[in-house]
Every structure is written in structure tokens, then in C-alpha cells.
Amino acid sequence: MSRWVHVTPRTSLDLDYEPSVPVMAHRVDVEEREREVPIHVHRSGQLVMALRGAVSCDVPGAMWMVPPQAGVWIPGGTPHSNHSTANAVIFYLFVARDAAPLPASCCTLRISPMLGEMIQYLAEQPPSYEPGGPTDRLAHVLLDQLCVMPKEEVSLPMPEDARLRKVSRAMMRDPSDRRTQKDWAHQLGMSERTLNRLCTALTGLSFGRWRRQLHMMVALRELSGGATVQQVAYDLGYESPSAFITMFKKAFGKPPATYINDRLLAAGEGRSPAEAMPPPAQASASRLHR
């Protein structure tokens, strides 16, 4: 029995499941244009995995990217919202409380090709299954594999302060907005020094570094959604693709095209970037936050 959900901008989708089994999966196909699921809470834990396109998850204090061949783990009881690109294919994996020793805080987990196939298979099965049956046995192997997947830190500190939230929302809506720190400080009714102090206190990054990191998160999202390097560069307001590539390489150690190839090879895709969804780079926490 298929449980694919084709989502259009007008579709209302209730994702607050409480599994009666250890783990169950749902596939969501996003159509037409990008879509945002408003803030909600699950009693169960949730893994968000994108088979195609890109998804970002907002949780208190941070925004997490869902790179290809990876998933964002959101523990039960964590308020969150999801934003997906147009034509994305997303899998939600719901894990019952105490079903597996998974992390107690949000993180990105690497998804091996085998684990990814198991999640996709489980999404095709009925939402309940008999203990000890074939699906139940697969579900337990799936959880065992999920628990040993390595972590990948791909997140951006998102301050709870209403003033900085206003800035971050404006930047996410229009990443090419080139207003300076002075401009933002004036709009928020504070000095540049106060704005920088506030940003550093709440995110651990100066305003300039936080803005650059936000741009890199947007870049990862758009590249995952199928945008070209040239498109992303101009959408972010860079004067040329080479300037964007330089900044990307400075943040992640490699240019975008190299990251795409490396990710495909690591996943065993066996396809060229022109044939497959271009995935973003893995970025270590130390490199992203420095």
C-alpha cells in the first residue's frame, strides 16, 4: 500500500504521528513551488531525508540543512518547521519514543545507500505491521543502522531575539539584499557596535560572519534543489560566479563542483552531476562556525 503524499501549496498535511510500531516512514512529493510546513511538535522522534531537492529545518536556536545522502534528526518534543524547494521528494521517518538510542539533540546523520533504500522501502509498507514479521525485522535492522550513522554538522545559529530574527528572515527571503551592517543597525534603531555585540552574544559569530554563513546555507539549499553555480552566485548578489566560488571554497575547503562530485562518489551514485541532483558539500562544525 503506497502512502505517498503529493503536496501542493494548498495542501494541509498533518505530520504529527505517534507510531504504534517502532518506526514508520512516509514519502512526500512537493509539487509546483517551494513549500513551508509551519512550526509543529511531534511526540515521536523524526528523521527528515531528501531524495530530491532540498529541505531546511528550523528549530529553536538553529537552522539545519538536509543534504542529500543525509537526514536531519529531530528528537521528539522539539518545535520545528520545514522548508522545501519545489519538486522535492522528502521522506519522514518517525521513531517511537525509546525505540532506539538516538541523539537527544538535533543533528545531521549520514545516510548510507543501504539505509536510504530501507527507508524508501518502509515508506511503501502499511503504517502498522505484525511483531516478528518481515517488515518488523527490517524495521529493527533499520534502527540499528541509523544508530551507527556518523554525524554531519550543517547548521546555522538562529537567534531568538526578535530584532535579529527580522534580519534573518529578510536575508532568507532575499539573499541578494546588500544592505550593510550600518544600514541594518539604523533600521533596528541601534548602533553598529550594539548590533555586532548582540549578534556575537547570541550566535557566537560577528554580524559579518553570521551573514556570510547564512549565505552559504542558502547556497547549499539552492544547489541541492538543482540550481547552477551561476544561478546561486547571482541570486546571492555576487558580481561573478568566480567571486562566489572563492567564498564557497574559503568556507568549505573546496569549490561547489568538486563537492558535488565528491558527494556523488561517496554515495556510490555512479551518475554524473548533469544526470543527478547536485548535492551540497559536507561542512564540519569547526569550519562553518569559525
Residue, then its C-alpha position, 0 to 999 in steps of 0.5 A: m500500500s503506497r502512502w505517498v503524499h503529493v503536496t501542493p501549496r494548498t495542501s494541509l498535511d498533518l505530520d504529527y504521528e505517534p507510531s504504534v510500531p517502532v518506526m514508520a516512514h512516509r514519502v512526500d512529493v512537493e509539487e509546483r513551488e517551494r513549500e513551508v510546513p509551519i512550526h509543529v511538535h511531534r511526540s515521536g522522534q523524526l528523521v527528515m531525508a531528501l531524495r530530491g531537492a532540498v529541505s531546511c529545518d528550523v528549530p529553536g536556536a538553529m537552522w539545519m540543512v538536509p543534504p542529500q545522502a543525509g537526514v536531519w534528526i529531530p528528537g521528539g518534543t522539539p518545535h520545528s518547521n520545514h522548508s522545501t524547494a519545489n519538486a522535492v521528494i522528502f521522506y519522514l521517518f518517525v521513531a517511537r519514543d525509546a525505540a532506539p538510542l538516538p541523539a537527544s539533540c538535533c543533528t545531521l546523520r549520514i545516510s548510507p545507500m543501504l539505509g536510504e533504500m530501507i527507508q524508501y522501502l518502509a515508506e511503501q509498507p502499511p503504517s502498522y505491521e505484525p511483531g516478528g514479521p518481515t517488515d518488523r525485522l527490517a524495521h529493527v535492522l533499520l534502527d540499528q543502522l541509523c544508530v551507527m550513522p556518523k554525524e554531519e554538522v550543517s547548521l546555522p545559529m538562529p537567534e531568538d531575539a526578535r530584532l535579529r530574527k527580522v534580519s534573518r528572515a529578510m536575508m532568507r527571503d532575499p539573499s541578494d539584499r546588500r544592505t550593510q551592517k550600518d544600514w541594518a543597525h539604523q533600521l533596528g534603531m541601534s548602533e553598529r557596535t550594539l548590533n555586532r555585540l548582540c549578534t556575537a552574544l547570541t550566535g557566537l559569530s560577528f554580524g559579518r560572519w553570521r551573514r556570510q554563513l547564512h549565505m552559504m546555507v542558502a547556497l547549499r539549499e539552492l544547489s541541492g534543489g538543482a540550481t547552477v553555480q551561476q544561478v546561486a552566485y547571482d541570486l546571492g548578489y555576487e558580481s561573478p560566479s568566480a567571486f562566489i566560488t572563492m567564498f564557497k571554497k574559503a568556507f568549505g575547503k573546496p569549490p561547489a563542483t568538486y563537492i558535488n562530485d565528491r558527494l556523488l562518489a561517496a554515495g556510490e551514485g555512479r551518475s554524473p552531476a548533469e544526470a543527478m541532483p547536485p548535492p551540497a558539500q559536507a561542512s564540519a562544525s569547526r569550519l562553518h562556525r569559525 
